[in-house]
Amino acid sequence: MESNKKNYGGISMGGKWHEVRVIGVVEENAMTRRFFFEFTELDQFHFRAGQFVKLKIDDDVTRAYSIAAAIPGIKRLELLVVLKKDGEGTPVLFEKAQIGAKFLVSEALGNFVLPDVSDLEDEVCFIATGTGIAPFRGMISELLVSKYMGTVNLIFGTRWMEDLLYRDKFDALDHIHPNFHYIPTLSREKRESWKGKAGRVHPIIKSMYKDHRPCDFYICGWSEMVLEAKAHLLQMGYDKNHIHVENYG
Ligand SMILES: Cc1cc2nc3c(=O)[nH]c(=O)nc-3n(C[C@H](O)[C@H](O)[C@H](O)COP(=O)(O)OP(=O)(O)OC[C@H]3O[C@@H](n4cnc5c(N)ncnc54)[C@H](O)[C@@H]3O)c2cc1C
């Protein structure tokens, strides 16, 4: 029987499961891989940018992963996963997920999605560390494709240049869309070739939003960063209804 050790924000472990086959694996860096799956029976996989799926890694281990792809209604699914060496699930996933291997995934789940553009404040700020950037690929594409004219900031914190997940993709969007700003910050990088911001995400949020201008915040990642960022924003006077979080645990 499947273990119910994990609680996915109150979302039940039941529901529909779909078979997928691994069609590609890309090493983003030493610890992080992009896994590409194709549905073997479903013609179209419906989801909203920002949602996640549950992945049955083996009979006893099921884990949640944000959907890291940009186009809704396709037959393929991309997940971005960091290896937790002492974890129960990811070492098995990294070992098993070779081309052709089959897994089961749930339907798309969760409420971490954008509202109608008309319900957004003048500015939207996405804040992520590590693989917490995954749901923002789709959400940012959705906003930019919808011709949203407000400012869209993405503050992405990680340690080293090698950890800048999807860097080329966000750099490209930054070049194309005058209202999109990709703001990576590195907490450990000392190499001179890094010309960007240094340090953790929190001082950057504080300094960027010290004028307290209206903004909707979307925060995603591991609980320490998510809770700290939310607490800072609340302390700065932002209303909790404008702070949306996806907590990886
Ligand atoms: C809604 C949702 C979406 C998620 N999306 C993603 C995603 O897109 N990509 C992704 O890599 N993970 C994502 N996760 C986390 C994922 O579900 C697993 O928890 C993760 O892959 C570790 O699984 P494991 O079995 O290897 O480790 P476990 O055996 O579950 O790990 C044990 C402990 O380590 C903690 N932990 C695991 N990894 C880290 C880390 N990198 N930093 C800090 N603490 C950590 C866990 O919280 C847990 O307490 C998501 C979680 C949720 C709830």
The ligand as a Gaussian input file, in Angstrom:
#p B3LYP/6-31G(d) Opt

LIG

0 1
 C        3.498000      21.324000      -3.778000
 C        4.954000      20.856000      -3.819000
 C        5.686000      21.020000      -4.982000
 C        7.012000      20.599000      -5.019000
 N        7.737000      20.796000      -6.170000
 C        9.054000      20.439000      -6.208000
 C        9.821000      20.682000      -7.397000
 O        9.328000      21.203000      -8.414000
 N       11.124000      20.287000      -7.382000
 C       11.716000      19.688000      -6.278000
 O       12.918000      19.363000      -6.333000
 N       10.989000      19.461000      -5.149000
 C        9.679000      19.800000      -5.095000
 N        8.945000      19.538000      -3.972000
 C        9.573000      18.739000      -2.884000
 C        9.381000      17.240000      -3.180000
 O        8.013000      16.887000      -3.049000
 C       10.178000      16.349000      -2.214000
 O        9.932000      16.749000      -0.900000
 C       11.664000      16.412000      -2.490000
 O       11.948000      15.970000      -3.818000
 C       12.482000      15.549000      -1.497000
 O       12.014000      14.240000      -1.592000
 P       12.857000      13.011000      -0.989000
 O       11.912000      11.876000      -0.860000
 O       14.121000      12.815000      -1.746000
 O       13.299000      13.537000       0.422000
 P       12.557000      13.290000       1.806000
 O       12.882000      11.931000       2.301000
 O       11.126000      13.610000       1.670000
 O       13.335000      14.469000       2.564000
 C       13.433000      14.573000       3.922000
 C       13.417000      16.025000       4.385000
 O       14.288000      16.899000       3.663000
 C       13.618000      18.131000       3.296000
 N       14.202000      18.585000       2.028000
 C       14.236000      17.854000       0.892000
 N       14.929000      18.518000      -0.062000
 C       15.327000      19.715000       0.489000
 C       16.056000      20.835000      -0.001000
 N       16.550000      20.878000      -1.257000
 N       16.227000      21.887000       0.828000
 C       15.747000      21.867000       2.089000
 N       15.056000      20.824000       2.613000
 C       14.853000      19.763000       1.820000
 C       12.162000      17.756000       3.205000
 O       11.319000      18.868000       3.471000
 C       12.052000      16.693000       4.316000
 O       11.841000      17.314000       5.563000
 C        7.615000      19.975000      -3.882000
 C        6.851000      19.803000      -2.709000
 C        5.553000      20.233000      -2.671000
 C        4.758000      20.047000      -1.402000

